[in-house]
Amino acid sequence: MSHIDDTGDEGRSIEVRAVSRLFDDTTFPLTTDEVLAEFADVEITYPNQSDTLQTVLETSGHETYESRNELELAILNGVRRDAVGRPRYSDRGDSPHDTDDVRMQQSF
């Protein structure tokens, strides 16, 4: 299943979790201006909302990205809070700093 939809006239869209696929054939380093020249119209989609890549990268300023990982991190840092899950949610259980006696008595 493809996460990139560029078949319609509306433009290209990609799910936030698959954003790195945009840059599979891209050579780095790239500046923000170079990224936007190629991908400004790409819509980053996530549950109930979406933003253009241009809107997302406006928060990172004008930078040079040395690698795909750096660019992907800038994008993930620039999307709305609800794009990557519930704020402050963890499925890893209690905080390791809890001092609850029951938790302290657990053994593995």
Secondary structure, DSSP 8 states (H G I E B T S, - for coil): --SEE-SSTT--EEEGGGGGGGGTT--S-EEHHHHHHHHTT-EEEETTEEEEHHHHHGGG-S-EESSHHHHHHHHHHHS-GGGGSSTT--SS-S-TT---HHHHT---
